[in-house]
Amino acid sequence: MNERPLLGKTCLIPRQGGQGKDLAEKIRRLGGEPLSIPLIDFKEAEPSEAELARLKGASGYDWFVFTSKNGVDYFFRLLKKYGIPFPEGKKAAVVGKKTKEAAEKHGWERIFVPSAFTGEQMAKELPEAVKKDERVLICKGNLAGDVIFRALSRRGFRADEIVVYETFFPEESGKMLVEKVKSEKLDILLFTSPSTVEHFMSAVRRAGLEERVKDAVVAAIGPVTKKKAEEYGLDVKVCPSVHSTDDLVKELIETISHREEESKWKR
């Protein structure tokens, strides 16, 4: 087996921080050339009066729902900012391995994880785990939908939401992206969220550079990200059934290797 299946291929990494560094290192070990341009960044949300009241009343909730690691991290930032104690002994419901690890790191012991790493699956399974007299607080980003809230409300559960972080596109990244797309061939586009797709395509379209990326192998971390890419006309070749960066890279390698084998037979 080829130990460096991505040799000579430039791969867009749309994240910075821990996840971006991990991804870049994986690509580098496989022979690829990671191009790290943060297409999204995050900041602490400013809670409304109603949201702040929910946060201050955190001890009155039985469940806390998080669909991303950021949700966990920014929830705890807000607790610290407002001097609110950690709600000891409560239950957490999380989507994904990284989110579970973040919850455990912050001290959660009773953690529910749905069978698939999506908010939609959480919406299907969480109502079966919550008891009728329990209250639920959903902690999310400003771009997240309300599928979990609606699922719980339909079943008569007392659920509330709070936006704990906001997602935005760093202006300097847009300029850097356009320059790189003009000067380099991007062989692989790795998208780790719908926002990374949206920000990438917005910048590329404004600069009239869609033709420059049409032949790239497009990889999406999950079905929601895949759907967003397809809405922009991208042909997604990689979308793992387990929505993690490890599985994203694993399936990418299989796809690239398969394409190169086919190319050999056609010569």
Buried (B, 14 or more C-beta within 10 A) or exposed (E): EEEEBBEEBBBBBBBBEEBBBBBBEBBEEBBBBBBBBBBBBBEEBEBEEEBBEBBBBBEEBBBBBBBBBBBBBBBBBBBEEEEBEBBEEBBBBBBBBBBBEBBBEBEBEEBBBBEBBBBBBBBBBBBEEBEEEBBBBBBBBEBBEBBBBEBBBEEEBBBBBBBBBBBEBBEEBBEBBBEBBEEEEBBBBBBBBBBBBBBBBBBBEEBEBBEBBEEBBBBBBBBBBBBBBBEBEBEBBBBBEBBBBEBBBBBBBEBBBEEEEEEEEEE
